[in-house]
Amino acid sequence: MIKVTAGRIIGIGLATCIISSSSIYLRKILEDRIKNQKITMDCYQQMLQHSPSLTCLGEPVTLNRPSLANEFNYLTSTKASIALPVSGSKKSGELLIDASRNEDDTKWTINSLKLKVPGEEISIK
């Protein structure tokens, strides 16, 4: 039988905290990488130039980190489906990006770009 001591309990608690903190940190890094990709910044700029989107959200519009837990987010070397949280002074929603590219190409082609807010979906491209 394993002898339970205060030292072991503290050690297990410390190890759990380190592992949890590391996973939260790595998740934040991945979400920031997705947010700062050229495709996501290009789509965000297109949304900012789309007056119906700006009217719906209200200015100023901020771009937030995407959630890895969102089931819409799917990224491979040739296909990207990304939901970027955006918020304005009136409403908040998601900028939905659907893009693709050839395996040997570095430039993404935006197939669909939509702003989804509660009760409304605005097609940007």
N, CA, C and O atoms as CSV, one atom per row, in Angstrom:
chain,resi,resn,atom,element,x,y,z
A,1,MET,N,N,0.834,-1.179,0.000
A,1,MET,CA,C,0.000,0.000,0.000
A,1,MET,C,C,0.879,1.243,0.000
A,1,MET,O,O,1.917,1.278,0.661
A,2,ILE,N,N,0.465,2.250,-0.734
A,2,ILE,CA,C,1.219,3.497,-0.844
A,2,ILE,C,C,0.939,4.368,0.372
A,2,ILE,O,O,-0.208,4.595,0.757
A,3,LYS,N,N,2.002,4.833,0.944
A,3,LYS,CA,C,1.869,5.692,2.119
A,3,LYS,C,C,1.607,7.131,1.646
A,3,LYS,O,O,2.397,7.694,0.889
A,4,VAL,N,N,0.506,7.711,2.093
A,4,VAL,CA,C,0.130,9.069,1.732
A,4,VAL,C,C,0.766,10.033,2.723
A,4,VAL,O,O,0.542,9.969,3.932
A,5,THR,N,N,1.564,10.923,2.161
A,5,THR,CA,C,2.208,11.930,3.004
A,5,THR,C,C,1.907,13.312,2.443
A,5,THR,O,O,1.488,13.454,1.295
A,6,ALA,N,N,2.124,14.313,3.261
A,6,ALA,CA,C,1.886,15.691,2.822
A,6,ALA,C,C,2.792,16.036,1.638
A,6,ALA,O,O,2.378,16.745,0.720
A,7,GLY,N,N,4.008,15.539,1.663
A,7,GLY,CA,C,4.954,15.807,0.574
A,7,GLY,C,C,4.470,15.245,-0.754
A,7,GLY,O,O,4.590,15.903,-1.788
A,8,ARG,N,N,3.924,14.037,-0.735
A,8,ARG,CA,C,3.404,13.421,-1.965
A,8,ARG,C,C,2.178,14.167,-2.477
A,8,ARG,O,O,2.030,14.375,-3.681
A,9,ILE,N,N,1.317,14.562,-1.576
A,9,ILE,CA,C,0.117,15.301,-1.982
A,9,ILE,C,C,0.510,16.640,-2.614
A,9,ILE,O,O,-0.042,17.040,-3.639
A,10,ILE,N,N,1.463,17.318,-1.994
A,10,ILE,CA,C,1.941,18.595,-2.549
A,10,ILE,C,C,2.604,18.366,-3.904
A,10,ILE,O,O,2.394,19.143,-4.836
A,11,GLY,N,N,3.401,17.309,-4.021
A,11,GLY,CA,C,4.073,16.983,-5.281
A,11,GLY,C,C,3.084,16.715,-6.409
A,11,GLY,O,O,3.266,17.196,-7.527
A,12,ILE,N,N,2.041,15.948,-6.118
A,12,ILE,CA,C,1.009,15.646,-7.117
A,12,ILE,C,C,0.260,16.916,-7.500
A,12,ILE,O,O,-0.024,17.148,-8.675
A,13,GLY,N,N,-0.055,17.731,-6.507
A,13,GLY,CA,C,-0.745,18.999,-6.790
A,13,GLY,C,C,0.097,19.922,-7.642
A,13,GLY,O,O,-0.418,20.556,-8.563
A,14,LEU,N,N,1.384,20.010,-7.349
A,14,LEU,CA,C,2.290,20.851,-8.119
A,14,LEU,C,C,2.421,20.347,-9.552
A,14,LEU,O,O,2.390,21.139,-10.494
A,15,ALA,N,N,2.563,19.050,-9.720
A,15,ALA,CA,C,2.663,18.467,-11.066
A,15,ALA,C,C,1.390,18.738,-11.864
A,15,ALA,O,O,1.461,19.054,-13.052
A,16,THR,N,N,0.239,18.619,-11.231
A,16,THR,CA,C,-1.036,18.889,-11.902
A,16,THR,C,C,-1.121,20.343,-12.338
A,16,THR,O,O,-1.569,20.632,-13.447
A,17,CYS,N,N,-0.699,21.252,-11.484
A,17,CYS,CA,C,-0.713,22.682,-11.828
A,17,CYS,C,C,0.203,22.980,-13.009
A,17,CYS,O,O,-0.168,23.749,-13.896
A,18,ILE,N,N,1.381,22.389,-13.035
A,18,ILE,CA,C,2.335,22.615,-14.122
A,18,ILE,C,C,1.778,22.093,-15.439
A,18,ILE,O,O,1.855,22.778,-16.459
A,19,ILE,N,N,1.222,20.891,-15.426
A,19,ILE,CA,C,0.659,20.309,-16.647
A,19,ILE,C,C,-0.522,21.137,-17.143
A,19,ILE,O,O,-0.624,21.400,-18.341
A,20,SER,N,N,-1.408,21.550,-16.256
A,20,SER,CA,C,-2.564,22.363,-16.638
A,20,SER,C,C,-2.129,23.699,-17.203
A,20,SER,O,O,-2.647,24.137,-18.230
A,21,SER,N,N,-1.194,24.347,-16.551
A,21,SER,CA,C,-0.704,25.648,-17.011
A,21,SER,C,C,-0.051,25.530,-18.381
A,21,SER,O,O,-0.233,26.401,-19.233
A,22,SER,N,N,0.699,24.470,-18.598
A,22,SER,CA,C,1.358,24.257,-19.888
A,22,SER,C,C,0.341,24.074,-21.000
A,22,SER,O,O,0.509,24.627,-22.087
A,23,SER,N,N,-0.699,23.315,-20.752
A,23,SER,CA,C,-1.700,23.083,-21.798
A,23,SER,C,C,-2.478,24.363,-22.101
A,23,SER,O,O,-2.802,24.623,-23.260
A,24,ILE,N,N,-2.779,25.155,-21.096
A,24,ILE,CA,C,-3.463,26.434,-21.324
A,24,ILE,C,C,-2.565,27.368,-22.129
A,24,ILE,O,O,-3.042,28.045,-23.040
A,25,TYR,N,N,-1.285,27.414,-21.810
A,25,TYR,CA,C,-0.330,28.260,-22.521
A,25,TYR,C,C,-0.221,27.834,-23.988
A,25,TYR,O,O,-0.253,28.684,-24.878
A,26,LEU,N,N,-0.093,26.532,-24.251
A,26,LEU,CA,C,0.022,26.040,-25.630
A,26,LEU,C,C,-1.253,26.325,-26.420
A,26,LEU,O,O,-1.187,26.663,-27.602
A,27,ARG,N,N,-2.401,26.192,-25.779
A,27,ARG,CA,C,-3.666,26.488,-26.450
A,27,ARG,C,C,-3.727,27.962,-26.846
A,27,ARG,O,O,-4.158,28.289,-27.952
A,28,LYS,N,N,-3.305,28.842,-25.961
A,28,LYS,CA,C,-3.294,30.278,-26.241
A,28,LYS,C,C,-2.357,30.586,-27.409
A,28,LYS,O,O,-2.686,31.398,-28.274
A,29,ILE,N,N,-1.197,29.942,-27.433
A,29,ILE,CA,C,-0.224,30.138,-28.517
A,29,ILE,C,C,-0.839,29.718,-29.855
A,29,ILE,O,O,-0.720,30.445,-30.841
A,30,LEU,N,N,-1.495,28.550,-29.901
A,30,LEU,CA,C,-2.116,28.071,-31.133
A,30,LEU,C,C,-3.230,29.006,-31.590
A,30,LEU,O,O,-3.335,29.309,-32.778
A,31,GLU,N,N,-4.061,29.466,-30.657
A,31,GLU,CA,C,-5.150,30.381,-31.008
A,31,GLU,C,C,-4.603,31.702,-31.547
A,31,GLU,O,O,-5.156,32.257,-32.496
A,32,ASP,N,N,-3.533,32.205,-30.957
A,32,ASP,CA,C,-2.907,33.433,-31.455
A,32,ASP,C,C,-2.311,33.233,-32.844
A,32,ASP,O,O,-2.384,34.127,-33.687
A,33,ARG,N,N,-1.726,32.070,-33.084
A,33,ARG,CA,C,-1.170,31.782,-34.412
A,33,ARG,C,C,-2.264,31.794,-35.481
A,33,ARG,O,O,-2.074,32.347,-36.564
A,34,ILE,N,N,-3.393,31.189,-35.173
A,34,ILE,CA,C,-4.504,31.177,-36.124
A,34,ILE,C,C,-5.006,32.598,-36.350
A,34,ILE,O,O,-5.236,33.006,-37.488
A,35,LYS,N,N,-5.172,33.342,-35.277
A,35,LYS,CA,C,-5.671,34.719,-35.374
A,35,LYS,C,C,-4.760,35.592,-36.226
A,35,LYS,O,O,-5.246,36.454,-36.959
A,36,ASN,N,N,-3.446,35.388,-36.146
A,36,ASN,CA,C,-2.488,36.255,-36.836
A,36,ASN,C,C,-2.053,35.752,-38.207
A,36,ASN,O,O,-1.156,36.333,-38.818
A,37,GLN,N,N,-2.672,34.686,-38.698
A,37,GLN,CA,C,-2.370,34.200,-40.036
A,37,GLN,C,C,-2.789,35.227,-41.080
A,37,GLN,O,O,-3.720,36.000,-40.856
A,38,LYS,N,N,-2.107,35.236,-42.213
A,38,LYS,CA,C,-2.416,36.194,-43.285
A,38,LYS,C,C,-3.861,36.063,-43.748
A,38,LYS,O,O,-4.529,37.072,-43.975
A,39,ILE,N,N,-4.349,34.844,-43.890
A,39,ILE,CA,C,-5.731,34.641,-44.356
A,39,ILE,C,C,-6.743,35.258,-43.394
A,39,ILE,O,O,-7.703,35.890,-43.832
A,40,THR,N,N,-6.540,35.082,-42.097
A,40,THR,CA,C,-7.497,35.622,-41.135
A,40,THR,C,C,-7.435,37.143,-41.095
A,40,THR,O,O,-8.470,37.800,-40.975
A,41,MET,N,N,-6.247,37.707,-41.193
A,41,MET,CA,C,-6.126,39.171,-41.192
A,41,MET,C,C,-6.715,39.769,-42.469
A,41,MET,O,O,-7.342,40.828,-42.423
A,42,ASP,N,N,-6.516,39.095,-43.617
A,42,ASP,CA,C,-7.107,39.565,-44.875
A,42,ASP,C,C,-8.636,39.553,-44.803
A,42,ASP,O,O,-9.292,40.496,-45.246
A,43,CYS,N,N,-9.194,38.485,-44.246
A,43,CYS,CA,C,-10.650,38.381,-44.121
A,43,CYS,C,C,-11.192,39.431,-43.151
A,43,CYS,O,O,-12.252,40.009,-43.387
A,44,TYR,N,N,-10.478,39.671,-42.082
A,44,TYR,CA,C,-10.879,40.703,-41.114
A,44,TYR,C,C,-10.885,42.072,-41.795
A,44,TYR,O,O,-11.806,42.862,-41.585
A,45,GLN,N,N,-9.871,42.359,-42.602
A,45,GLN,CA,C,-9.822,43.637,-43.323
A,45,GLN,C,C,-10.978,43.754,-44.318
A,45,GLN,O,O,-11.555,44.831,-44.471
A,46,GLN,N,N,-11.319,42.656,-44.991
A,46,GLN,CA,C,-12.464,42.674,-45.918
A,46,GLN,C,C,-13.756,42.971,-45.165
A,46,GLN,O,O,-14.609,43.707,-45.660
A,47,MET,N,N,-13.904,42.400,-43.970
A,47,MET,CA,C,-15.099,42.658,-43.179
A,47,MET,C,C,-15.155,44.128,-42.763
A,47,MET,O,O,-16.229,44.729,-42.755
A,48,LEU,N,N,-14.002,44.709,-42.418
A,48,LEU,CA,C,-13.964,46.109,-42.016
A,48,LEU,C,C,-14.320,47.051,-43.165
A,48,LEU,O,O,-14.762,48.175,-42.930
A,49,GLN,N,N,-14.131,46.602,-44.395
A,49,GLN,CA,C,-14.460,47.411,-45.565
A,49,GLN,C,C,-15.885,47.167,-46.060
A,49,GLN,O,O,-16.334,47.804,-47.013
A,50,HIS,N,N,-16.591,46.248,-45.413
A,50,HIS,CA,C,-17.958,45.889,-45.799
A,50,HIS,C,C,-18.926,46.667,-44.917
A,50,HIS,O,O,-19.077,46.351,-43.737
A,51,SER,N,N,-19.579,47.677,-45.475
A,51,SER,CA,C,-20.403,48.580,-44.654
A,51,SER,C,C,-21.581,47.898,-43.950
A,51,SER,O,O,-21.859,48.264,-42.808
A,52,PRO,N,N,-22.297,46.930,-44.551
A,52,PRO,CA,C,-23.368,46.269,-43.794
A,52,PRO,C,C,-22.868,45.555,-42.532
A,52,PRO,O,O,-23.564,45.511,-41.517
A,53,SER,N,N,-21.660,45.000,-42.606
A,53,SER,CA,C,-21.081,44.329,-41.435
A,53,SER,C,C,-20.769,45.335,-40.335
A,53,SER,O,O,-21.059,45.099,-39.163
A,54,LEU,N,N,-20.178,46.457,-40.725
A,54,LEU,CA,C,-19.843,47.495,-39.744
A,54,LEU,C,C,-21.100,48.083,-39.110
A,54,LEU,O,O,-21.128,48.359,-37.911
A,55,THR,N,N,-22.141,48.274,-39.924
A,55,THR,CA,C,-23.401,48.800,-39.403
A,55,THR,C,C,-24.005,47.834,-38.393
A,55,THR,O,O,-24.514,48.253,-37.354
A,56,CYS,N,N,-23.949,46.560,-38.695
A,56,CYS,CA,C,-24.515,45.539,-37.812
A,56,CYS,C,C,-23.755,45.469,-36.479
A,56,CYS,O,O,-24.369,45.459,-35.412
A,57,LEU,N,N,-22.430,45.420,-36.545
A,57,LEU,CA,C,-21.619,45.269,-35.337
A,57,LEU,C,C,-21.472,46.578,-34.562
A,57,LEU,O,O,-21.473,46.579,-33.331
A,58,GLY,N,N,-21.349,47.669,-35.273
A,58,GLY,CA,C,-21.067,48.951,-34.636
A,58,GLY,C,C,-19.569,49.130,-34.463
A,58,GLY,O,O,-18.852,48.185,-34.135
A,59,GLU,N,N,-19.106,50.349,-34.685
A,59,GLU,CA,C,-17.670,50.608,-34.576
A,59,GLU,C,C,-17.300,51.032,-33.162
A,59,GLU,O,O,-18.134,51.629,-32.481
A,60,PRO,N,N,-16.122,50.761,-32.702
A,60,PRO,CA,C,-15.024,50.038,-33.338
A,60,PRO,C,C,-15.230,48.525,-33.247
A,60,PRO,O,O,-15.853,48.022,-32.312
A,61,VAL,N,N,-14.702,47.823,-34.225
A,61,VAL,CA,C,-14.811,46.363,-34.273
A,61,VAL,C,C,-13.470,45.767,-33.831
A,61,VAL,O,O,-12.413,46.176,-34.311
A,62,THR,N,N,-13.526,44.812,-32.928
A,62,THR,CA,C,-12.303,44.147,-32.475
A,62,THR,C,C,-12.334,42.671,-32.861
A,62,THR,O,O,-13.384,42.029,-32.873
A,63,LEU,N,N,-11.172,42.168,-33.168
A,63,LEU,CA,C,-10.991,40.759,-33.511
A,63,LEU,C,C,-10.439,40.048,-32.289
A,63,LEU,O,O,-9.449,40.486,-31.703
A,64,ASN,N,N,-11.077,38.952,-31.905
A,64,ASN,CA,C,-10.652,38.190,-30.731
A,64,ASN,C,C,-10.016,36.869,-31.156
A,64,ASN,O,O,-10.093,36.481,-32.321
A,65,ARG,N,N,-9.392,36.189,-30.208
A,65,ARG,CA,C,-8.774,34.895,-30.499
A,65,ARG,C,C,-9.834,33.848,-30.795
A,65,ARG,O,O,-10.843,33.774,-30.094
A,66,PRO,N,N,-9.616,33.030,-31.836
A,66,PRO,CA,C,-10.556,31.932,-32.096
A,66,PRO,C,C,-10.420,30.851,-31.028
A,66,PRO,O,O,-9.360,30.692,-30.423
A,67,SER,N,N,-11.486,30.122,-30.807
A,67,SER,CA,C,-11.469,29.050,-29.818
A,67,SER,C,C,-11.183,27.718,-30.506
A,67,SER,O,O,-11.839,27.367,-31.486
A,68,LEU,N,N,-10.217,26.991,-29.996
A,68,LEU,CA,C,-9.933,25.665,-30.538
A,68,LEU,C,C,-11.072,24.696,-30.260
A,68,LEU,O,O,-11.180,23.660,-30.916
A,69,ALA,N,N,-11.914,25.022,-29.301
A,69,ALA,CA,C,-13.042,24.160,-28.955
A,69,ALA,C,C,-14.215,24.322,-29.925
A,69,ALA,O,O,-15.122,23.489,-29.928
A,70,ASN,N,N,-14.214,25.373,-30.744
A,70,ASN,CA,C,-15.293,25.604,-31.696
A,70,ASN,C,C,-15.256,24.514,-32.775
A,70,ASN,O,O,-14.229,24.315,-33.423
A,71,GLU,N,N,-16.359,23.823,-32.961
A,71,GLU,CA,C,-16.421,22.707,-33.911
A,71,GLU,C,C,-16.324,23.160,-35.365
A,71,GLU,O,O,-16.019,22.347,-36.237
A,72,PHE,N,N,-16.578,24.447,-35.646
A,72,PHE,CA,C,-16.482,24.963,-37.012
A,72,PHE,C,C,-15.022,25.022,-37.465
A,72,PHE,O,O,-14.734,24.875,-38.653
A,73,ASN,N,N,-14.114,25.235,-36.535
A,73,ASN,CA,C,-12.693,25.396,-36.871
A,73,ASN,C,C,-12.096,24.074,-37.323
A,73,ASN,O,O,-12.111,23.073,-36.606
A,74,TYR,N,N,-11.564,24.110,-38.558
A,74,TYR,CA,C,-10.966,22.921,-39.163
A,74,TYR,C,C,-9.869,23.414,-40.086
A,74,TYR,O,O,-10.133,24.229,-40.970
A,75,LEU,N,N,-8.666,22.949,-39.908
A,75,LEU,CA,C,-7.543,23.451,-40.682
A,75,LEU,C,C,-6.643,22.311,-41.117
A,75,LEU,O,O,-6.146,21.548,-40.289
A,76,THR,N,N,-6.433,22.200,-42.434
A,76,THR,CA,C,-5.479,21.241,-42.987
A,76,THR,C,C,-4.553,22.026,-43.915
A,76,THR,O,O,-4.627,23.254,-43.977
A,77,SER,N,N,-3.690,21.325,-44.627
A,77,SER,CA,C,-2.767,22.013,-45.534
A,77,SER,C,C,-3.481,22.565,-46.767
A,77,SER,O,O,-2.943,23.438,-47.448
A,78,THR,N,N,-4.699,22.064,-47.068
A,78,THR,CA,C,-5.412,22.516,-48.269
A,78,THR,C,C,-6.791,23.116,-47.997
A,78,THR,O,O,-7.393,23.684,-48.908
A,79,LYS,N,N,-7.302,23.009,-46.787
A,79,LYS,CA,C,-8.651,23.502,-46.478
A,79,LYS,C,C,-8.659,24.189,-45.123
A,79,LYS,O,O,-8.026,23.734,-44.170
A,80,ALA,N,N,-9.399,25.306,-45.059
A,80,ALA,CA,C,-9.503,26.037,-43.790
A,80,ALA,C,C,-10.944,26.479,-43.574
A,80,ALA,O,O,-11.544,27.113,-44.442
A,81,SER,N,N,-11.484,26.146,-42.436
A,81,SER,CA,C,-12.774,26.651,-41.970
A,81,SER,C,C,-12.504,27.241,-40.591
A,81,SER,O,O,-12.186,26.519,-39.646
A,82,ILE,N,N,-12.633,28.554,-40.490
A,82,ILE,CA,C,-12.255,29.235,-39.256
A,82,ILE,C,C,-13.378,30.169,-38.825
A,82,ILE,O,O,-13.913,30.922,-39.639
A,83,ALA,N,N,-13.732,30.121,-37.552
A,83,ALA,CA,C,-14.703,31.043,-36.961
A,83,ALA,C,C,-13.938,32.008,-36.060
A,83,ALA,O,O,-13.418,31.616,-35.015
A,84,LEU,N,N,-13.876,33.274,-36.477
A,84,LEU,CA,C,-13.170,34.284,-35.689
A,84,LEU,C,C,-14.172,35.128,-34.922
A,84,LEU,O,O,-15.036,35.758,-35.531
A,85,PRO,N,N,-14.076,35.156,-33.606
A,85,PRO,CA,C,-14.975,36.005,-32.822
A,85,PRO,C,C,-14.664,37.479,-33.064
A,85,PRO,O,O,-13.511,37.901,-32.969
A,86,VAL,N,N,-15.692,38.254,-33.376
A,86,VAL,CA,C,-15.560,39.698,-33.554
A,86,VAL,C,C,-16.607,40.379,-32.689
A,86,VAL,O,O,-17.676,39.823,-32.436
A,87,SER,N,N,-16.295,41.578,-32.241
A,87,SER,CA,C,-17.267,42.311,-31.438
A,87,SER,C,C,-17.178,43.796,-31.760
A,87,SER,O,O,-16.108,44.346,-32.021
A,88,GLY,N,N,-18.350,44.418,-31.730
A,88,GLY,CA,C,-18.446,45.843,-31.959
A,88,GLY,C,C,-19.207,46.495,-30.826
A,88,GLY,O,O,-19.480,45.865,-29.805
A,89,SER,N,N,-19.548,47.762,-31.010
A,89,SER,CA,C,-20.248,48.492,-29.952
A,89,SER,C,C,-21.717,48.076,-29.842
A,89,SER,O,O,-22.334,48.276,-28.796
A,90,LYS,N,N,-22.287,47.497,-30.912
A,90,LYS,CA,C,-23.688,47.080,-30.888
A,90,LYS,C,C,-23.867,45.580,-30.653
A,90,LYS,O,O,-24.673,45.166,-29.821
A,91,LYS,N,N,-23.107,44.772,-31.395
A,91,LYS,CA,C,-23.280,43.312,-31.355
A,91,LYS,C,C,-21.935,42.608,-31.407
A,91,LYS,O,O,-20.901,43.203,-31.710
A,92,SER,N,N,-21.988,41.328,-31.102
A,92,SER,CA,C,-20.835,40.435,-31.247
A,92,SER,C,C,-21.259,39.264,-32.112
A,92,SER,O,O,-22.437,38.909,-32.165
A,93,GLY,N,N,-20.297,38.672,-32.785
A,93,GLY,CA,C,-20.601,37.532,-33.634
A,93,GLY,C,C,-19.328,36.827,-34.053
A,93,GLY,O,O,-18.288,36.942,-33.405
A,94,GLU,N,N,-19.432,36.091,-35.154
A,94,GLU,CA,C,-18.295,35.347,-35.673
A,94,GLU,C,C,-18.120,35.640,-37.152
A,94,GLU,O,O,-19.090,35.707,-37.908
A,95,LEU,N,N,-16.873,35.813,-37.549
A,95,LEU,CA,C,-16.515,35.942,-38.947
A,95,LEU,C,C,-16.182,34.533,-39.423
A,95,LEU,O,O,-15.182,33.953,-39.001
A,96,LEU,N,N,-17.015,33.982,-40.298
A,96,LEU,CA,C,-16.853,32.605,-40.759
A,96,LEU,C,C,-16.080,32.581,-42.072
A,96,LEU,O,O,-16.515,33.153,-43.071
A,97,ILE,N,N,-14.948,31.925,-42.058
A,97,ILE,CA,C,-14.063,31.858,-43.220
A,97,ILE,C,C,-14.037,30.428,-43.737
A,97,ILE,O,O,-13.836,29.481,-42.976
A,98,ASP,N,N,-14.245,30.285,-45.051
A,98,ASP,CA,C,-14.085,28.994,-45.710
A,98,ASP,C,C,-13.119,29.237,-46.864
A,98,ASP,O,O,-13.430,29.985,-47.790
A,99,ALA,N,N,-11.948,28.605,-46.809
A,99,ALA,CA,C,-10.917,28.841,-47.817
A,99,ALA,C,C,-10.257,27.522,-48.216
A,99,ALA,O,O,-10.344,26.516,-47.512
A,100,SER,N,N,-9.603,27.567,-49.360
A,100,SER,CA,C,-8.891,26.385,-49.839
A,100,SER,C,C,-7.659,26.820,-50.627
A,100,SER,O,O,-7.529,27.980,-51.017
A,101,ARG,N,N,-6.766,25.869,-50.852
A,101,ARG,CA,C,-5.577,26.109,-51.679
A,101,ARG,C,C,-5.049,24.785,-52.175
A,101,ARG,O,O,-5.379,23.729,-51.634
A,102,ASN,N,N,-4.220,24.843,-53.215
A,102,ASN,CA,C,-3.566,23.644,-53.717
A,102,ASN,C,C,-2.441,23.257,-52.773
A,102,ASN,O,O,-1.921,24.097,-52.037
A,103,GLU,N,N,-2.071,22.003,-52.794
A,103,GLU,CA,C,-1.028,21.483,-51.896
A,103,GLU,C,C,0.286,22.248,-52.066
A,103,GLU,O,O,0.970,22.516,-51.078
A,104,ASP,N,N,0.646,22.598,-53.289
A,104,ASP,CA,C,1.929,23.256,-53.547
A,104,ASP,C,C,1.826,24.788,-53.580
A,104,ASP,O,O,2.816,25.460,-53.872
A,105,ASP,N,N,0.662,25.341,-53.289
A,105,ASP,CA,C,0.445,26.788,-53.327
A,105,ASP,C,C,0.491,27.364,-51.914
A,105,ASP,O,O,0.100,26.700,-50.953
A,106,THR,N,N,0.966,28.591,-51.794
A,106,THR,CA,C,1.002,29.237,-50.481
A,106,THR,C,C,-0.167,30.204,-50.283
A,106,THR,O,O,-0.464,30.595,-49.154
A,107,LYS,N,N,-0.824,30.589,-51.367
A,107,LYS,CA,C,-1.913,31.565,-51.281
A,107,LYS,C,C,-3.261,30.865,-51.145
A,107,LYS,O,O,-3.577,29.935,-51.886
A,108,TRP,N,N,-4.054,31.341,-50.170
A,108,TRP,CA,C,-5.383,30.794,-49.941
A,108,TRP,C,C,-6.400,31.481,-50.846
A,108,TRP,O,O,-6.281,32.672,-51.133
A,109,THR,N,N,-7.396,30.727,-51.291
A,109,THR,CA,C,-8.531,31.270,-52.028
A,109,THR,C,C,-9.726,31.259,-51.081
A,109,THR,O,O,-10.092,30.213,-50.545
A,110,ILE,N,N,-10.328,32.423,-50.880
A,110,ILE,CA,C,-11.485,32.518,-49.991
A,110,ILE,C,C,-12.721,32.085,-50.765
A,110,ILE,O,O,-13.124,32.750,-51.720
A,111,ASN,N,N,-13.316,30.989,-50.362
A,111,ASN,CA,C,-14.517,30.471,-51.011
A,111,ASN,C,C,-15.770,31.155,-50.476
A,111,ASN,O,O,-16.718,31.409,-51.219
A,112,SER,N,N,-15.760,31.446,-49.191
A,112,SER,CA,C,-16.926,32.046,-48.549
A,112,SER,C,C,-16.471,32.849,-47.340
A,112,SER,O,O,-15.594,32.425,-46.587
A,113,LEU,N,N,-17.086,34.023,-47.165
A,113,LEU,CA,C,-16.789,34.867,-46.010
A,113,LEU,C,C,-18.100,35.457,-45.528
A,113,LEU,O,O,-18.764,36.201,-46.251
A,114,LYS,N,N,-18.469,35.115,-44.285
A,114,LYS,CA,C,-19.758,35.549,-43.735
A,114,LYS,C,C,-19.577,36.086,-42.328
A,114,LYS,O,O,-18.676,35.673,-41.599
A,115,LEU,N,N,-20.443,37.005,-41.964
A,115,LEU,CA,C,-20.525,37.481,-40.590
A,115,LEU,C,C,-21.791,36.906,-39.998
A,115,LEU,O,O,-22.886,37.122,-40.517
A,116,LYS,N,N,-21.638,36.167,-38.900
A,116,LYS,CA,C,-22.794,35.557,-38.247
A,116,LYS,C,C,-22.972,36.190,-36.871
A,116,LYS,O,O,-22.112,36.081,-35.997
A,117,VAL,N,N,-24.111,36.853,-36.708
A,117,VAL,CA,C,-24.489,37.426,-35.410
A,117,VAL,C,C,-25.808,36.768,-35.024
A,117,VAL,O,O,-26.490,36.219,-35.890
A,118,PRO,N,N,-26.182,36.808,-33.758
A,118,PRO,CA,C,-27.440,36.166,-33.365
A,118,PRO,C,C,-28.627,36.643,-34.204
A,118,PRO,O,O,-28.930,37.835,-34.251
A,119,GLY,N,N,-29.282,35.708,-34.852
A,119,GLY,CA,C,-30.466,35.991,-35.653
A,119,GLY,C,C,-30.191,36.523,-37.045
A,119,GLY,O,O,-31.130,36.880,-37.757
A,120,GLU,N,N,-28.927,36.588,-37.456
A,120,GLU,CA,C,-28.606,37.187,-38.754
A,120,GLU,C,C,-27.288,36.626,-39.284
A,120,GLU,O,O,-26.362,36.349,-38.522
A,121,GLU,N,N,-27.224,36.463,-40.607
A,121,GLU,CA,C,-25.993,36.046,-41.263
A,121,GLU,C,C,-25.795,36.927,-42.488
A,121,GLU,O,O,-26.652,36.968,-43.371
A,122,ILE,N,N,-24.672,37.629,-42.544
A,122,ILE,CA,C,-24.390,38.566,-43.622
A,122,ILE,C,C,-23.286,38.001,-44.487
A,122,ILE,O,O,-22.204,37.685,-43.993
A,123,SER,N,N,-23.555,37.871,-45.785
A,123,SER,CA,C,-22.553,37.370,-46.716
A,123,SER,C,C,-21.650,38.525,-47.146
A,123,SER,O,O,-22.128,39.541,-47.650
A,124,ILE,N,N,-20.357,38.363,-46.946
A,124,ILE,CA,C,-19.385,39.385,-47.326
A,124,ILE,C,C,-18.771,39.042,-48.672
A,124,ILE,O,O,-18.552,39.916,-49.511
A,125,LYS,N,N,-18.498,37.765,-48.864
A,125,LYS,CA,C,-17.925,37.296,-50.126
A,125,LYS,C,C,-18.418,35.895,-50.425
A,125,LYS,O,O,-18.051,35.316,-51.447
